[in-house]
């Protein structure tokens, strides 16, 4: 057992001494008193703390055995897509440049599951024009002359991460009570060491496996309903293409780790309530039964050009959610800014006249 001099105050870190008057242990620096059994329990918690352990099992996946599937490579952006051998020529869904056939798939991992398209090409086009509605800062010429250069239904490769997260958090918290009498103002601060432990199960946390597709664009059209997925069969590519992954599950695990870790932190932090201040002193998140699923998820990619710039839009092929950035008319923007400034100036002028009339 540790001697008294080896105990440190959980509040300020000072060495604790035995207080004869109270029979408890007391910190001579901050004045906090502790019972011996409480400090012993606290020391046990500290000694048991562990670091994060987040690892994934990416083994056990099969490779393609279908000779009818070809790889098409964009000579402009380097994007690679997969389609059956009935496709003679096509263009890149990401930059609209012509693409060429490279070769058959060799040793590429075969997707485990695929979520079929529920929205067709017509729906994607309608969603695009609806996306343009009520955009005050959108250049009028863009609206009037706009044409969609390309609409492609693409199965985007995603890695879906699943695991059980065992987590343990230690917090330092305070409750502050204040009161006054005729002579003094008083403040009483109570300090608490809080422990939170638990398990959270994560299912199919998505991370797209293509560096050619903007990650924020893909995250913006989430979520996909993975419960509607079916086992992969190359027949689902009929009429569509599949983007070939160029980032494997191991190289993207850090993104899944960050999403899982932040979600776990938020969940445990939400359980600590009723305190004036809370500081997390230590956290440990350990993943068990971690596995990765390779999935193809449906996305409509739309591209349009204006003033020599290419604009890419995406629509969730399952839910219909549509996203994409639009150009801004700087002239209209500054007009709105000026109008707002003038409006504020007029309001302030009217208020100053009213005050002058009342008090002047």
N, C-alpha and C positions, 0 to 999 in steps of 0.2 A: 504494500500500500504506500502511496506517495506520502511524504511528510507534508506538514502544513505549509512550509515555506515553498513547496513546489506547486501549490495551487495558485493559479492566476485568476484575477477577477474577470468574469465573462463580460463585464460592462466596460471597463477601461483598460484591462490587461495588467494592472498592478499586482504585486505580490500580496497575498491575503495573510492576515494575522489572526490569531485567536483573541477574541474579546472577552475578558474575564467578567465584565459586568453583565453581558447578555448571554454568555455561554455559547455564542455563535461565532462564526468566522466573519471577519470584517475587513473590508478594504480600507486602508488608511488614506488612500488617495481620493476616492469618490464617496466614501462613507457607506457603501452598500453592504448589507449584512446577508449572510447565507447560512443555511443549515448544512451541516457536514454531509448528510445523506443526499441533499440536492446537488451539491458540488460533485460528489462521487458519481452520481447518475449522469451529470453533465460531462464529466471527464470520460465516461464510458462511451457516450455518444460521439465525442470528438475522436476517440481512438478507433472507432468503428467506421469512420467516414471513408468513402472510396471515391475514386475518380470516375469520370464518364467512361462507359464501355459501349461503343456503338459499332457493330460489325454486321455484315450481311453475307448470306450464303447465296452466291451467284452461280453455283454449279447445277448440273442436272438438266440443262436446256438442250434441245435437239437442234440440228441444222436442217436447212432446206434440202429436199430430195426431189424437187420439181424442176425438170430441165426446161419447161416452158416459160419459166420466169426469167426475165432479162433485167439487166441494170442499165439505166439511161443516165448519162452524165452531162451536166451543163458545162459547157466550155467557158462560160462567163463567170459564174459564181461558185462553181465546183459542186453544186448540189447534186445528189444522186437519188433517183427514184427507182422503184421496182414496178414493173408492169408485165403482163403476159406477152407472148411473142406475136400477138395479133396487132400490136401497136407498131405502125411503120415509122411514123415521125410525130413528134410533139414538141412542145415548148416548156421551158422551166416554169413551174408555178410560182417561183419566188422572184425571178427577175425578168421573166418573159422572153429569155433568149432561147434560140434553137438548141436542142440537146441531141446527143448521139448515143447509139447503142454501144455499150462497152463490152460486156460478156455475160455469160451465165453466172448465177449466184454460186459461189464456191465457199463452203465452210461458214456461211453467214447463219446466225442463229435464226431459227424459225419462231415466229411469234406464238405465244401460248394461246392468246385470246384476241378477239377483235370485236369492237362495238360497231354494228352496221349503221349506215347512213339512214336517217329518217326524213331528211329534208333534201329535195332535189335541186337541180341547177336553177330552175325558175324561181324557187323560194329564195335562193341565195341572191339572185339578181334583184328581186323585190326588196329584200332586206337592205341591199346596198343603197337603193334610191330612197328608201325610208330613212336611212342613216344620214342622208343629205338634208332632210327636211328640218326647217326651223334652226338652221345654223346661220346666225346673223353675221358672223365674221367670215363666212365662206365666200371666196371670190365669186361674183355673179357669173363671170365667164366660165369658171370651172363647172358650175351647175348647168349652164346653157350648152356648153360645148363638150361636156364630159361624155366619154364613152368608155366602156369597160374593155380593156385590152384582152383580158384573159380571165376565165373562171375555170378552176380545176378542183375536182373532188379528190382530195388526197388523204390517205390513211397515214397519220403522223405516228412515228414510233415513240412509245412512252415506256419507261420503266416504272413499274408499280411496286412500291416497297411496303412490306407488311412486317409487323413485329409487335411484341408485348414490351412495354417500357416499364421497368421497375424503377421508381424514383424515390429519392429521399432528400428533403430540404431542411435546412436549419436556418431559422430567422432570429434576429434580435429585434425586439419591439419595445415600445414605450407607451404608457398611458399617463397623460398629464392632467392633474386636477388643480384648479386655482380657486382661491377664495380670498376674501378681504375682511378685515375688521376696522375699527375706527383708527387704528394705529398703523397697520401693516397690510401689505399684499403678500399672499402666500402662494407658493407653487410646490406641489408634491409630484414627483416623477417616479413612477414604478417601472422597473425593467423586467422584461420577460425573455426567456429562451424558448422558442417554439420549434417543435419538430413536426414535420409532415411526411408521411410515407404512404405509398400507394402504387397501384398498377393501372396503366392505361393501354388499351389495345388499339393499334393502328392498322387500318386496312386500306391497301391500295393507294398509298400516297404517290401522286403522279409527278414525274419529271420527264420532260421530253428529251429524246435521245438524239436530236439533230442540231448541230451547231448552225445550220443554215436557216433555221427558223428562230425568230426572235422569241426569247423565253418569256418576256413580259406579255407578248401577244398571245402566246399559248396559255399562260396563267390567267389572262383576262377572260378567256372563253370557258374556263372551268366553272362549275364542275361537270364531269361526265357521270352518267349513271352506269357504273361498272356492273351492276347486277343484271343489266341487259346484254352483257357480253356473251359471245358464243365461242366455241372452240375454233381456232383458226383453220381455214381451208382456202387454198389459193383461188377457189371459185369466187370468193367475195371480192376479188380484185377486178372482176369483170365490169368494165365501164369506168373504173377508177384506177388510181395509181397509189403506190405506197412509198413514202419517203424512206430512204435507206438510212438506218442509224449510223452515225459516225462517232458516237460517244457511248462507250459501254457502261454497264451498270456500276462497275467499280469506280470509274472516273467521275460519275455523277452522284455517288453516294453522299458526298458532303452536302449537296443541296437538300436531299431528303433528310439527312441528319439535322440540318438547321431548321427545317420546317417542323420536324418532330420535336426537337429540343425546345423551340420557342413555344409551340403549342402546349407542351408539358409544363413549361415555366409559367405560362399564363394561367393554366388550369390550377396549379398549386398555389400561385399567388392569390387567386380569387378566393381561396379558402381562409386567408388571413385577414380578418376584418375586426373592426372595433378598436383599433389602436391609432395613436397619434402619429407614430412613425414606425416603419418596418424596413429592415435591411436584411437581405439574404446574405448570410455569412458563408454558406457552403451548399452546393447542390451536387447530386450524383444521379446520373441517368444511365441505366444499363439495359440494353436490349437483349431479349431472349426470343428464340424461334424466328429470327429474322430471315426473310426470304424475298426474292425478287421475281416479279412476273413481267414478261415481255408482252406488251399489248400494242395493237394498232387502233388508234382512235380517229373518228371521222372529222375532217375539217375541210370546209370550202375556202380556198385561197383565191382572192380576187385582186387583180392588179390593174391600175390605171395610171396613165402618165399625164403630166401637165407641166409646162415650162421646163422640159428636159429632166424632170424628176419623176421617179417611179414611186407610187403609193401602194402599199400592200394592206389588204384588209383580210380579216378572218371571220368565219362563222362556224360555230359549233354545229357539226352536221347531225348531231343527235337532239340538241335542245333548241337550236336556232339563235342562240346568243351571238350578236354581231359586234365586232370592235374594229377600230382602225383610226389612224390619225388623218386629219384633213389639213389642207393648206389654209393659211390665214391671210385675209386681205388687210394689209397694214394700214391702208388709207381709211377703211371702215373702222378699224380698231382705234386709230387716233381720233377719229370723229366721235366715237362713243366715249373715249377718255375725256375729250374736250367738253362734250355735252354734260358728262357727269361732274366735271370740275365747275362748269358754269352753274349747274343746278345747285351744287353745294354753296357756291358763292352767293347766289340769289337768296337761298334759305337763310344763310348767316346775315345777309344784309337786312332782310325782313325782320329777323329776330332782334338785330341791333336797333332798328327803328322803333320796334315795339317797346323794348326796354327803355329807350330814350324818352318815349312818350309817357311811360308810366313813372319813371324816376327822374325825368329831366326837368 
